[in-house]
């Protein structure tokens, strides 16, 4: 039986600077891609305050 939960994850980061946040999420996603993970959809960004941003990326592994 295949454990679906181990084949899906959300990459997440939070930053007070949008440029640093983008840099961090891209670095984390690229690291997982080099280990066989694939992106599922695009990066989602949420502004949670005047200087607070959250970034999310769904990842899957076959």
Secondary structure, DSSP 8 states (H G I E B T S, - for coil): ---GGGGEEEEEEEESSHHHHHHHHHHHHHHHHTTT-EEEEEEEEEEEETTEEEEEEEEE--
